[in-house]
């Protein structure tokens, strides 16, 4: 939590204490477990916040051996409280739900008026027995420009984590059993689910395993259990990139600034395929210029991550235009930024356990397919090959074959997808909607994996709130969606 004046801090703690005294400090799970909630401070959160933990067996099947502690954060409803809370499932895999709590609390403030917001760090993340790996050397910038998962670091991470965890016991189905134990220990009968990215997969698995405990489900950027990452990354990134470039061409100011953007992007790709580029640039807080070698893989990865959000996508034409003119520094800076803040953070051990069991082993490629992707898409196929190499060094967990079947339910489901999402496209939302009999799929114009920096997204906020309040997709008025607009492109 950011620093505050002493008098405000004192008042804040008094309010927390008064509120906590009105709540049940602990509730019993049906098997006797309890979660003792206590007033706490979480950085970035304001208002009453409660924290607790629940100890569970790492091996849920045998219920013997090592126990791990699950971290729980509850933001109590700010008004008249309904009995069914709003559970958040984080993305990644590897992100911690509690770390996203400030942003989720702001985004769903209206829902919180009547429902508790609940954040459980999934096993292997955050403060729930995290499986963290150190993959890059902060003192050597070039280390960030090499393998997605440096193999020697993967070996070291496995050896370290295996002293304190059975790496085969952190898959999604096992973790969802944890979540339901937390639900019961908190005394909730039915819950509302919200998942984003990988969190949609987790939420759908929870729905399949505990259908009677779910009131509503909201999914943003759908990752079905049978969408094996990163199989479709080349095609979906290309789709998003070309969509954004087409919007630039249709935008008067962007087209005037970059009239040849599509041919420039092709030229950048051809140059990067030919050989890596030596790049030098300055960074704030670093005394001397940073010198790195930028490969096609890292340059394309930077563009892919920029496409994750409309704000980043708005810079793509400018940065690729600069590269076409010989200035690769902005692109290299983006590559370093994303490797540091996305790939180099989170619980990568948990990411490997899940993807090496639930995704990579099930990808089947026809002969020559990878070579075709390398030549015809900006991203190419490097992620698949590099992650396969990492998975060869990681213990493979067991996943039941039924895991990959579509989830079927008549529970109300609201699906949100960005038009130019580079990883979970609208087709994914259409796919899962077919087996949800009470679903509504809303495609957000100009949206990406997120919807930031778009005008008119208060429409999505209203739809989300009405959906949870009413508990049905029927009667939701989506007319306002057509008014969502991009704020424009960055031109210099």
C-alpha positions in Angstrom: 0.0 0.0 0.0 1.3 3.5 -0.8 2.3 5.7 2.1 -0.3 7.9 3.7 -0.5 10.6 6.3 -0.4 9.2 9.8 -3.8 10.4 10.8 -5.4 8.9 7.8 -3.7 5.6 8.3 -4.9 5.5 12.0 -8.5 6.2 10.9 -8.2 3.6 8.2 -7.1 0.9 10.6 -10.0 1.8 13.0 -12.5 1.4 10.2 -11.0 -2.0 9.4 -11.3 -3.0 13.0 -14.9 -1.9 13.3 -15.8 -3.7 10.0 -14.0 -6.9 11.0 -15.8 -7.0 14.3 -19.1 -7.2 12.4 -17.9 -10.1 10.3 -17.4 -13.8 11.1 -13.6 -14.0 11.8 -13.5 -17.7 10.8 -15.8 -20.2 9.2 -15.6 -24.0 9.3 -15.1 -26.1 6.2 -17.3 -29.2 6.0 -14.2 -31.3 6.9 -13.3 -29.1 9.9 -10.8 -26.7 8.2 -11.2 -23.0 8.9 -10.1 -19.8 7.4 -9.5 -17.0 9.9 -9.9 -13.8 8.1 -8.2 -10.8 9.6 -8.0 -7.1 8.6 -4.9 -6.5 6.4 -3.3 -4.2 4.0 -2.7 -5.1 0.4 -0.7 -2.6 -1.7 -2.9 -0.6 -4.0 -6.1 -1.5 -2.2 -8.2 1.0 -0.3 -11.1 0.3 2.1 -11.8 -2.8 4.2 -9.6 -5.8 3.2 -9.4 -9.2 4.8 -6.7 -11.8 4.4 -6.5 -15.4 5.4 -5.0 -18.8 4.5 -6.0 -22.4 4.2 -3.6 -25.4 4.5 -4.2 -28.2 2.0 -2.4 -31.4 1.1 -0.1 -31.0 -1.9 -1.2 -34.5 -2.9 -4.9 -34.2 -2.7 -5.4 -37.8 -3.9 -3.5 -39.5 -1.1 -4.1 -36.8 1.6 -0.7 -37.6 3.0 2.7 -35.9 3.1 3.5 -32.3 2.5 0.9 -29.6 3.1 0.9 -26.2 1.3 -0.7 -22.9 2.3 -3.1 -21.1 0.0 -3.3 -17.3 0.2 -6.8 -15.8 0.3 -7.8 -12.1 0.0 -11.4 -11.0 0.5 -12.7 -7.5 -0.3 -16.1 -7.3 1.6 -19.1 -5.9 -0.3 -19.4 -2.2 0.2 -23.2 -2.1 0.4 -26.0 -4.6 1.0 -24.3 -7.9 0.6 -25.6 -10.8 -1.5 -24.6 -14.3 -0.5 -22.8 -15.2 -3.7 -19.4 -13.7 -4.1 -17.3 -12.8 -7.1 -14.2 -15.1 -7.5 -11.4 -14.0 -9.7 -9.2 -16.5 -11.7 -5.8 -15.0 -12.8 -4.1 -15.4 -16.1 -0.7 -16.7 -17.0 -0.6 -19.5 -16.0 1.6 -18.2 -13.2 0.0 -14.9 -12.2 -1.2 -14.5 -8.6 -4.8 -13.5 -8.2 -4.0 -11.4 -5.1 -1.5 -9.2 -7.1 -4.3 -8.3 -9.5 -6.7 -7.4 -6.7 -6.3 -3.6 -7.0 -7.1 -3.5 -10.7 -10.0 -6.0 -10.4 -11.4 -4.0 -7.5 -11.4 -0.8 -9.6 -12.8 -2.6 -12.7 -15.7 -4.3 -10.8 -16.4 -1.6 -8.2 -20.1 -1.7 -9.0 -20.3 -5.5 -8.6 -18.5 -5.1 -5.2 -21.3 -2.9 -4.0 -23.3 -6.1 -3.4 -20.8 -9.0 -3.5 -17.5 -9.9 -1.9 -14.6 -10.0 -4.2 -12.5 -13.1 -3.5 -8.9 -13.7 -4.7 -7.1 -17.0 -4.1 -3.5 -17.4 -5.3 -3.6 -20.6 -7.2 -1.2 -23.3 -5.9 2.2 -22.6 -7.2 1.7 -18.8 -7.5 1.9 -15.6 -5.4 1.9 -16.6 -1.7 0.5 -20.1 -2.3 3.7 -22.1 -2.3 5.1 -20.3 -5.4 7.1 -22.2 -8.0 9.3 -19.3 -9.0 12.2 -19.5 -11.4 15.1 -17.1 -12.1 15.5 -17.3 -15.8 17.5 -14.2 -16.8 20.5 -12.3 -15.5 19.6 -8.7 -14.7 23.3 -7.7 -15.0 23.5 -9.0 -18.6 20.8 -7.5 -20.9 21.6 -9.9 -23.7 20.4 -12.8 -21.5 16.8 -11.4 -22.0 17.3 -11.7 -25.8 18.0 -15.4 -25.9 15.8 -18.4 -25.3 12.2 -18.0 -24.1 13.1 -20.4 -21.3 16.9 -20.7 -21.1 17.5 -24.4 -20.8 20.3 -24.3 -18.2 18.1 -22.1 -16.0 15.2 -24.5 -16.5 17.5 -27.4 -15.2 18.5 -25.3 -12.2 15.0 -24.3 -11.4 13.7 -27.9 -11.5 16.5 -29.0 -9.2 15.7 -26.2 -6.8 12.0 -26.6 -6.8 12.0 -30.4 -6.4 13.5 -30.0 -3.0 10.2 -28.4 -1.8 7.5 -29.4 -4.3 6.2 -32.3 -6.3 6.0 -30.6 -9.7 3.5 -33.0 -11.0 0.8 -31.8 -8.5 0.2 -28.2 -9.8 -2.1 -28.8 -12.7 -5.4 -27.0 -13.3 -7.8 -29.8 -12.1 -5.9 -30.2 -8.8 -5.8 -26.5 -8.3 -9.6 -26.2 -8.8 -10.2 -28.7 -6.0 -8.2 -26.3 -3.8 -10.5 -23.4 -4.9 -13.6 -25.3 -4.0 -12.2 -26.1 -0.6 -11.5 -22.4 0.0 -15.1 -21.7 -1.1 -16.5 -24.1 1.4 -14.2 -22.9 4.2 -15.4 -19.3 3.6 -19.0 -20.4 3.9 -20.2 -19.6 0.4 -22.8 -21.9 -1.2 -22.7 -20.6 -4.8 -20.2 -18.3 -6.4 -19.8 -16.1 -9.5 -16.6 -16.8 -11.6 -14.6 -14.3 -13.6 -11.5 -15.5 -15.5 -9.2 -13.7 -18.0 -6.9 -15.5 -20.4 -5.6 -18.7 -18.7 -8.0 -17.8 -15.9 -10.9 -18.7 -18.3 -9.5 -22.2 -18.6 -9.3 -22.4 -14.8 -12.8 -21.1 -14.4 -14.3 -23.6 -16.9 -12.5 -26.5 -15.3 -13.9 -25.4 -11.9 -17.4 -25.2 -13.5 -17.0 -28.7 -14.9 -15.8 -30.1 -11.5 -18.3 -28.2 -9.4 -21.3 -27.3 -11.5 -23.7 -26.9 -8.6 -21.5 -24.3 -6.9 -21.6 -21.8 -9.8 -24.2 -19.1 -10.3 -22.7 -17.2 -13.2 -19.4 -17.3 -15.3 -17.7 -14.4 -17.1 -14.9 -15.2 -19.4 -12.6 -12.6 -21.1 -10.2 -13.9 -23.7 -11.2 -17.6 -23.8 -8.5 -20.3 -23.6 -10.3 -23.6 -23.9 -8.8 -26.8 -22.5 -8.3 -28.1 -26.1 -6.6 -24.9 -27.3 -3.0 -26.1 -26.9 -0.6 -23.2 -26.4 1.4 -22.0 -28.2 0.2 -23.9 -31.3 -1.8 -21.1 -32.8 0.4 -18.2 -31.9 1.8 -17.6 -35.4 -1.6 -17.5 -37.1 -3.4 -15.5 -34.4 -0.6 -13.0 -34.1 -0.6 -12.5 -37.8 -4.4 -12.1 -37.8 -4.2 -9.4 -35.1 -1.2 -7.6 -36.7 -2.9 -7.4 -40.1 -6.1 -6.3 -38.5 -4.4 -3.4 -36.7 -2.4 -2.4 -39.9 -5.7 -2.4 -41.8 -7.2 -0.1 -39.2 -4.1 2.2 -39.6 -4.6 2.3 -43.4 -8.3 3.2 -42.9 -7.4 6.0 -40.4 -6.7 9.2 -42.2 -3.9 10.4 -39.8 -2.2 7.0 -39.5 -2.3 6.4 -43.3 -0.8 9.8 -43.9 2.0 9.2 -41.5 2.7 5.6 -42.6 1.3 5.3 -46.2 3.5 2.2 -47.0 3.2 0.4 -43.6 2.3 -3.0 -44.9 5.3 -3.1 -47.3 7.5 -1.7 -44.5 6.5 -4.5 -42.1 7.3 -7.1 -44.8 10.7 -5.5 -45.3 11.4 -5.5 -41.6 10.6 -9.2 -41.4 12.8 -10.0 -44.4 15.7 -8.2 -42.8 15.3 -9.9 -39.5 15.0 -13.3 -41.1 18.3 -12.7 -42.9 20.3 -11.9 -39.8 20.0 -10.5 -36.2 20.5 -6.7 -35.8 23.1 -5.1 -33.5 21.2 -2.4 -31.5 22.3 0.2 -29.0 19.9 2.2 -26.8 19.7 4.1 -23.5 17.5 3.2 -20.6 16.6 5.3 -17.6 18.7 4.4 -14.6 21.4 2.7 -16.6 24.6 4.8 -16.8 25.9 3.5 -20.2 24.1 2.6 -23.4 22.8 -1.0 -23.6 24.1 -3.1 -26.5 22.2 -6.2 -27.6 21.6 -8.3 -30.6 18.0 -8.4 -31.7 16.8 -11.5 -33.4 13.7 -12.0 -35.5 12.2 -14.1 -32.6 12.5 -11.3 -30.0 11.5 -8.5 -32.4 8.3 -10.5 -33.3 7.6 -11.4 -29.7 7.8 -7.7 -28.8 5.2 -6.9 -31.5 3.0 -9.7 -30.3 3.0 -8.4 -26.7 2.2 -4.9 -27.9 -0.8 -6.3 -29.7 -2.1 -7.6 -26.3 -3.6 -4.2 -25.5 -5.1 -1.5 -27.7 -2.8 1.1 -26.2 0.3 -1.0 -27.2 -1.3 -1.9 -30.6 -1.7 1.8 -31.3 2.2 2.1 -31.3 2.8 -0.9 -33.6 2.7 1.1 -37.0 5.1 3.7 -35.6 7.7 1.3 -34.2 7.7 -0.9 -37.3 8.0 2.2 -39.5 11.0 3.2 -37.5 12.5 -0.2 -37.9 12.0 -0.1 -41.6 14.0 3.1 -41.6 16.8 1.4 -39.8 16.0 2.4 -36.3 15.5 -0.9 -34.4 16.1 0.7 -30.9 12.4 1.3 -30.0 11.6 -2.4 -31.0 14.6 -3.7 -28.9 13.5 -1.6 -25.9 10.0 -3.1 -26.2 11.5 -6.6 -26.4 13.6 -6.0 -23.2 10.6 -4.5 -21.4 8.3 -7.4 -22.1 11.0 -10.1 -21.3 11.6 -8.3 -17.9 8.1 -7.6 -16.9 6.1 -10.6 -18.4 8.4 -13.5 -19.2 10.8 -12.9 -16.3 8.2 -12.5 -13.7 5.4 -14.7 -12.2 5.7 -18.3 -11.2 7.4 -19.9 -14.3 7.7 -23.2 -12.6 3.9 -23.4 -12.4 3.7 -22.2 -16.0 5.9 -25.1 -17.1 4.0 -27.7 -15.0 0.7 -26.7 -16.6 1.8 -26.1 -20.2 4.1 -29.2 -20.3 1.1 -31.4 -19.2 -1.9 -29.7 -20.6 -0.6 -28.1 -23.9 2.7 -29.0 -25.5 2.4 -32.9 -25.5 -0.9 -32.6 -27.4 0.3 -30.4 -30.3 0.5 -32.2 -33.6 2.1 -30.6 -36.6 2.1 -31.8 -40.2 5.5 -32.0 -42.0 6.7 -28.6 -43.2 4.0 -26.7 -41.1 6.6 -25.1 -38.9 8.7 -24.0 -41.8 5.6 -22.5 -43.5 4.8 -20.5 -40.4 8.4 -19.2 -40.2 8.2 -17.9 -43.7 4.6 -16.6 -43.9 4.0 -15.1 -40.4 5.7 -12.3 -38.6 6.0 -14.3 -35.4 7.2 -17.5 -36.8 7.2 -20.8 -34.8 10.1 -20.3 -32.4 7.9 -20.4 -29.2 6.7 -24.0 -29.9 10.2 -25.3 -30.5 11.8 -23.5 -27.5 9.0 -24.5 -25.1 9.2 -28.1 -26.3 12.9 -28.0 -25.4 12.1 -26.7 -21.9 9.3 -29.3 -21.4 11.8 -32.1 -22.2 13.6 -31.0 -19.0 10.5 -30.8 -16.9 8.5 -33.6 -15.2 5.3 -34.2 -17.0 2.1 -34.4 -14.9 -0.8 -36.6 -15.7 -4.0 -35.1 -17.2 -7.1 -37.2 -17.8 -8.1 -37.4 -21.4 -11.6 -36.1 -20.6 -9.9 -32.9 -19.6 -9.8 -31.8 -23.2 -13.5 -32.3 -23.9 -15.6 -29.1 -24.3 -17.2 -28.0 -21.0 -21.0 -28.2 -21.2 -23.3 -26.3 -18.9 -26.6 -24.4 -18.7 -25.1 -21.9 -16.1 -25.3 -18.3 -17.5 -22.0 -17.4 -19.2 -21.0 -14.0 -20.6 -18.0 -14.2 -23.0 -15.9 -11.2 -23.9 -13.4 -11.2 -26.7 -11.3 -8.4 -28.3 -11.7 -8.2 -32.1 -7.9 -8.2 -32.6 -6.8 -10.4 -29.7 -3.5 -12.0 -30.8 -3.8 -15.1 -28.5 -7.4 -15.9 -27.8 -9.4 -14.8 -30.9 -13.2 -14.5 -31.3 -13.3 -18.0 -32.7 -12.4 -19.3 -29.3 -15.4 -17.6 -27.8 -17.6 -18.9 -30.5 -16.3 -22.4 -29.9 -17.1 -22.5 -26.1 -20.4 -20.7 -26.6 -21.7 -23.7 -28.5 -21.7 -25.9 -25.4 -23.0 -23.3 -23.0 -26.7 -23.3 -23.6 -27.2 -20.0 -21.7 -24.4 -17.9 -23.1 -23.7 -14.6 -24.8 -20.6 -13.8 -26.8 -19.7 -10.1 -27.1 -16.8 -9.2 -29.5 -15.4 -5.8 -28.5 -14.5 -3.7 -31.6 -10.8 -2.8 -31.8 -10.2 -4.7 -28.6 -7.2 -7.0 -27.9 -6.5 -9.4 -25.1 -7.5 -6.4 -23.0 -9.6 -3.4 -23.7 -7.6 -0.6 -22.3 -7.3 2.7 -24.2 -10.6 2.3 -26.0 -13.4 4.8 -25.9 -16.8 3.6 -24.8 -15.8 0.6 -22.7 -18.2 1.8 -20.0 -20.6 -0.2 -22.1 -18.7 -3.4 -21.2 -18.6 -2.4 -17.5 -22.4 -1.9 -17.6 -23.0 -5.3 -19.3 -20.8 -7.1 -16.8 -22.5 -5.5 -13.8 -26.0 -6.2 -15.1 -25.1 -9.8 -16.0 -23.9 -10.6 -12.5 -26.7 -8.7 -10.8 -29.5 -10.4 -12.8 -27.8 -13.8 -13.1 -28.7 -14.3 -16.8 -27.6 -13.3 -20.3 -31.2 -12.9 -21.4 -32.3 -9.3 -22.0 -28.8 -7.8 -21.9 -28.8 -4.9 -24.3 -25.5 -5.0 -26.3 -26.3 -2.1 -28.6 -23.7 0.2 -27.0 -20.9 -2.2 -28.1 -20.9 -0.7 -31.6 -20.0 2.7 -30.2 -16.6 1.5 -28.8 -13.8 3.2 -30.7 -10.0 3.3 -30.8 -8.5 6.5 -29.4 -6.2 6.8 -32.4 -2.7 5.7 -33.3 0.6 7.0 -32.0 2.2 8.9 -34.9 5.5 10.1 -33.5 
